[in-house]
Amino acid sequence: MKTILITGAAGDIGTHLRRELAGKYVLKVSDLRSLKKMNKEEKFVRADISKFADALRITRGVDAIVHLGGYSIEGPWDTILQSNIVGCHNLFEAAYRQGVKRVVFASSNHAVGFYRRDQTIDHRVYPKPDSRYGVSKVFGEALASLYADKYGMEMFCMRIGNVNPVPIDKRRLAILFTPRDLAQLVTIGIEHPDIRFEIVYGVSKNKRSWYDNSNAYRLGYKPQDDSEIFAADILRREQPGDPTAEQYQGGMFVVAEEIPNPAPLPRKVNKKAKKNAKKKARKKKRK
């Protein structure tokens, strides 16, 4: 049985995925935060992937990696830089040094969020990120391409929509990605023998989808779910939103400067960040 490392395992997507993959793989799960519940077959390793030593430590002895770790919303540039850009580079470089060829990378619909909702796009469109967060996902895809072409790694990038059993608003009718469809696509990313570098959309087979996901279907993806069964109820409750956000696939990310973090860092980490910020401020004053 293959051993799979899942970074960002404490987040919502990681929690859904761990449940769906339980028993199919030996799961080595990692996060900066503690996991609320764990299966007895899982092995938890705490790590901060913005530190290369941590990335090197957690990638040792695994057959493939599902990289979900990072800052998952629009926020301060320094936070996104460390979590999603430095952290992503550290993870890919550590995988390369440890001889782990296969990486499933959680990219995002926000890498292309400035396409309009009246457009249908596929995996070959030019990136149009809607946020600093979206920029970090474009970086991750480009870095995955480099490691595939230059170092022979096998990189599977999923532009994930919204992972949830049920969509919560009109926008998410287009981008719903149910947990069982998530698990199916991740399994393809881990197991398909002919992957070198691929971009697919992490969405279910939604009637209202903005994506031509034929590249995923070419690799054998057969999504089971369609958000349309929830449409009538959601549309009845939907309230008018920001007129600019309503034009674009990225929704509020196209107008927001920062979105409240649904999964704040542990207090110890926050204290350390504040301490470092104070040190930098003192150094600037001396100059």
C-alpha positions as CSV (number, residue, x, y, z in Angstrom):
1,M,0.0,0.0,0.0
2,K,1.4,3.4,-1.0
3,T,2.3,6.0,1.7
4,I,0.8,9.4,0.8
5,L,1.7,12.7,2.5
6,I,-1.1,15.2,2.8
7,T,-0.1,18.7,3.7
8,G,-2.7,21.1,5.1
9,A,-4.4,18.0,6.6
10,A,-6.2,20.0,9.3
11,G,-8.1,22.2,6.8
12,D,-11.6,21.5,5.5
13,I,-10.4,20.0,2.2
14,G,-7.8,17.9,4.0
15,T,-10.4,16.7,6.5
16,H,-12.7,15.6,3.7
17,L,-9.9,13.9,1.7
18,R,-8.5,12.0,4.7
19,R,-11.9,10.6,5.4
20,E,-12.4,9.6,1.7
21,L,-9.0,8.0,1.3
22,A,-8.9,6.1,4.6
23,G,-8.0,2.5,4.0
24,K,-6.9,3.1,0.5
25,Y,-3.4,4.4,1.4
26,V,-1.2,4.8,4.4
27,L,-1.7,8.5,5.2
28,K,1.1,10.6,6.6
29,V,-0.7,13.9,7.5
30,S,0.9,17.2,8.3
31,D,-0.2,20.7,9.3
32,L,0.9,23.6,11.4
33,R,-2.2,23.1,13.4
34,S,-3.3,20.1,15.4
35,L,-5.8,17.7,13.9
36,K,-9.1,17.6,15.8
37,K,-9.8,13.9,15.0
38,M,-7.4,11.3,13.6
39,N,-7.9,7.8,12.2
40,K,-5.7,5.3,14.0
41,E,-4.0,4.4,10.7
42,E,-2.8,8.0,10.2
43,K,0.5,9.4,11.3
44,F,0.6,13.1,12.1
45,V,3.7,15.2,11.7
46,R,3.5,18.9,12.7
47,A,5.4,21.1,10.2
48,D,5.8,24.6,8.9
49,I,6.6,24.3,5.2
50,S,7.9,27.8,5.1
51,K,11.0,26.2,6.8
52,F,12.9,24.0,4.3
53,A,14.1,21.7,7.1
54,D,10.4,20.9,8.0
55,A,9.5,20.3,4.3
56,L,12.5,18.0,3.9
57,R,11.5,16.1,7.1
58,I,7.9,15.4,6.1
59,T,8.6,14.3,2.5
60,R,11.0,11.5,3.6
61,G,9.7,8.0,2.9
62,V,6.5,8.7,1.0
63,D,5.4,7.5,-2.4
64,A,3.4,10.6,-3.4
65,I,2.3,14.0,-2.0
66,V,-1.0,15.8,-2.0
67,H,0.0,19.4,-1.3
68,L,-3.0,21.2,0.2
69,G,-1.0,23.3,2.7
70,G,-0.9,27.1,2.6
71,Y,-3.0,30.2,3.2
72,S,-6.4,29.5,1.6
73,I,-7.9,33.0,1.1
74,E,-7.0,36.5,0.1
75,G,-4.8,38.1,2.7
76,P,-1.6,40.1,3.5
77,W,1.2,39.6,1.0
78,D,3.8,38.6,3.5
79,T,1.6,35.8,4.8
80,I,0.8,34.5,1.3
81,L,4.4,34.9,0.3
82,Q,5.7,32.7,3.1
83,S,2.8,30.1,3.1
84,N,2.0,29.7,-0.6
85,I,5.2,30.7,-2.4
86,V,8.1,30.0,-0.2
87,G,6.2,27.0,1.3
88,C,5.3,25.6,-2.2
89,H,8.9,25.9,-3.4
90,N,10.2,24.2,-0.3
91,L,7.8,21.4,-0.7
92,F,8.5,20.8,-4.3
93,E,12.3,21.0,-3.8
94,A,12.1,18.7,-0.8
95,A,10.1,16.2,-2.8
96,Y,12.7,16.3,-5.6
97,R,15.6,15.8,-3.2
98,Q,13.8,12.9,-1.4
99,G,13.1,11.2,-4.8
100,V,9.3,11.7,-4.6
101,K,8.3,12.0,-8.2
102,R,4.5,12.4,-8.0
103,V,2.9,15.5,-6.5
104,V,-0.8,16.5,-6.6
105,F,-0.9,20.3,-6.2
106,A,-4.0,22.1,-4.9
107,S,-4.2,25.0,-7.2
108,S,-7.4,27.1,-7.3
109,N,-10.2,28.5,-9.4
110,H,-8.8,31.9,-8.2
111,A,-5.8,31.4,-10.6
112,V,-8.3,32.2,-13.3
113,G,-10.9,34.2,-11.3
114,F,-10.9,37.3,-13.5
115,Y,-12.5,35.4,-16.4
116,R,-16.2,36.5,-16.7
117,R,-19.0,34.2,-15.7
118,D,-20.4,34.2,-19.2
119,Q,-17.2,32.5,-20.5
120,T,-16.4,28.8,-20.6
121,I,-12.7,28.2,-20.1
122,D,-10.4,25.1,-20.2
123,H,-7.0,24.2,-18.8
124,R,-5.1,26.0,-21.6
125,V,-6.3,29.6,-20.9
126,Y,-3.9,32.3,-19.9
127,P,-3.9,32.8,-16.1
128,K,-6.0,35.7,-14.9
129,P,-5.7,35.6,-11.1
130,D,-8.2,37.6,-9.1
131,S,-6.1,38.2,-5.9
132,R,-2.7,37.8,-4.4
133,Y,-3.9,34.4,-3.3
134,G,-4.7,33.6,-7.0
135,V,-1.2,34.9,-8.0
136,S,0.3,32.4,-5.5
137,K,-1.6,29.5,-7.2
138,V,-0.4,30.6,-10.7
139,F,3.1,30.6,-9.2
140,G,2.6,27.0,-7.9
141,E,1.4,25.8,-11.4
142,A,4.4,27.4,-13.1
143,L,6.8,25.9,-10.5
144,A,5.2,22.5,-11.0
145,S,5.8,22.9,-14.8
146,L,9.4,23.7,-14.1
147,Y,9.9,20.6,-11.9
148,A,8.2,18.4,-14.4
149,D,10.2,19.6,-17.4
150,K,13.6,20.2,-15.7
151,Y,13.7,17.4,-13.2
152,G,11.3,14.8,-14.5
153,M,8.8,15.0,-11.7
154,E,5.1,14.1,-12.3
155,M,2.9,17.1,-11.3
156,F,-0.9,17.1,-11.3
157,C,-2.4,20.5,-10.7
158,M,-6.1,20.8,-9.7
159,R,-7.8,24.2,-9.9
160,I,-10.1,23.5,-7.0
161,G,-13.6,25.0,-6.9
162,N,-15.5,24.7,-3.6
163,V,-15.2,21.5,-1.7
164,N,-18.4,20.8,0.1
165,P,-21.2,18.2,0.1
166,V,-23.7,21.0,-0.7
167,P,-23.3,24.4,-2.4
168,I,-24.0,27.4,-0.3
169,D,-24.8,30.1,-2.9
170,K,-25.3,30.8,-6.6
171,R,-21.6,31.1,-7.4
172,R,-20.8,27.7,-5.9
173,L,-23.5,26.0,-8.0
174,A,-20.8,26.4,-10.8
175,I,-17.8,25.3,-8.8
176,L,-19.1,22.6,-6.4
177,F,-16.6,19.8,-5.8
178,T,-18.0,17.1,-3.6
179,P,-15.8,15.1,-1.3
180,R,-16.2,11.9,-3.2
181,D,-15.4,13.6,-6.5
182,L,-12.4,15.2,-4.9
183,A,-11.2,11.8,-3.7
184,Q,-11.7,10.3,-7.2
185,L,-9.7,13.1,-8.9
186,V,-6.9,13.0,-6.3
187,T,-6.6,9.2,-6.8
188,I,-6.2,9.8,-10.5
189,G,-3.5,12.3,-9.7
190,I,-1.7,9.8,-7.6
191,E,-2.2,6.7,-9.7
192,H,-2.4,7.6,-13.4
193,P,0.7,6.2,-15.1
194,D,1.1,8.8,-17.8
195,I,1.2,12.1,-15.9
196,R,4.1,14.5,-16.4
197,F,2.4,17.9,-16.0
198,E,-1.4,18.3,-16.1
199,I,-3.9,21.1,-15.2
200,V,-7.4,20.0,-14.5
201,Y,-10.4,21.6,-12.8
202,G,-11.4,20.3,-9.4
203,V,-15.1,20.5,-9.8
204,S,-18.0,18.1,-10.0
205,K,-20.1,17.6,-13.1
206,N,-22.1,20.8,-12.5
207,K,-24.7,21.8,-15.1
208,R,-23.8,25.5,-14.5
209,S,-20.0,25.0,-14.6
210,W,-17.8,27.6,-16.3
211,Y,-15.2,25.0,-17.1
212,D,-14.5,22.7,-20.0
213,N,-12.9,19.9,-17.9
214,S,-12.2,17.6,-20.8
215,N,-8.6,17.3,-19.7
216,A,-9.7,15.6,-16.5
217,Y,-12.2,13.4,-18.4
218,R,-9.4,12.4,-20.8
219,L,-7.5,11.0,-17.7
220,G,-10.5,9.0,-16.6
221,Y,-12.3,11.4,-14.3
222,K,-16.0,10.5,-14.0
223,P,-17.6,12.9,-11.5
224,Q,-20.7,11.5,-9.7
225,D,-22.3,14.7,-8.5
226,D,-24.1,17.8,-10.0
227,S,-25.0,20.9,-7.9
228,E,-28.2,21.4,-10.0
229,I,-30.3,19.4,-7.5
230,F,-29.7,22.3,-5.0
231,A,-30.3,25.1,-7.5
232,A,-34.0,25.9,-6.9
233,D,-33.6,26.3,-3.2
234,I,-30.4,28.3,-3.4
235,L,-31.6,30.7,-6.1
236,R,-34.8,31.3,-4.1
237,R,-32.7,32.5,-1.1
238,E,-30.0,34.3,-3.0
239,Q,-29.5,38.1,-2.3
240,P,-28.0,40.6,-4.7
241,G,-24.2,40.8,-4.3
242,D,-21.4,43.2,-5.2
243,P,-22.1,44.1,-8.9
244,T,-18.4,43.8,-9.9
245,A,-17.9,40.5,-8.0
246,E,-21.0,39.1,-9.7
247,Q,-19.5,39.6,-13.2
248,Y,-16.4,37.4,-12.5
249,Q,-15.8,33.8,-11.7
250,G,-13.7,34.7,-8.7
251,G,-16.6,36.4,-6.9
252,M,-15.6,38.5,-3.9
253,F,-11.9,37.8,-4.4
254,V,-11.9,40.3,-7.3
255,V,-12.8,43.2,-5.0
256,A,-11.7,42.1,-1.5
257,E,-8.3,43.2,-0.1
258,E,-8.5,40.7,2.7
259,I,-10.9,37.9,3.7
260,P,-11.3,36.8,7.4
261,N,-9.2,33.7,7.9
262,P,-11.6,30.7,8.6
263,A,-8.7,28.8,10.1
264,P,-6.4,31.1,12.1
265,L,-2.9,30.0,13.1
266,P,-2.3,28.6,16.6
267,R,-1.7,31.3,19.3
268,K,1.9,30.3,19.7
269,V,2.6,30.8,16.0
270,N,0.8,34.2,16.1
271,K,2.9,35.3,19.1
272,K,6.1,34.3,17.3
273,A,5.0,36.3,14.2
274,K,4.3,39.3,16.4
275,K,7.7,39.0,18.1
276,N,9.5,38.8,14.8
277,A,7.5,41.9,13.5
278,K,8.6,43.8,16.6
279,K,12.3,42.9,16.0
280,K,12.1,44.1,12.4
281,A,10.5,47.4,13.6
282,R,13.3,47.9,16.1
283,K,16.0,47.3,13.4
284,K,14.3,49.9,11.1
285,K,14.4,52.5,13.9
286,R,18.1,51.9,14.4
287,K,18.7,52.5,10.8
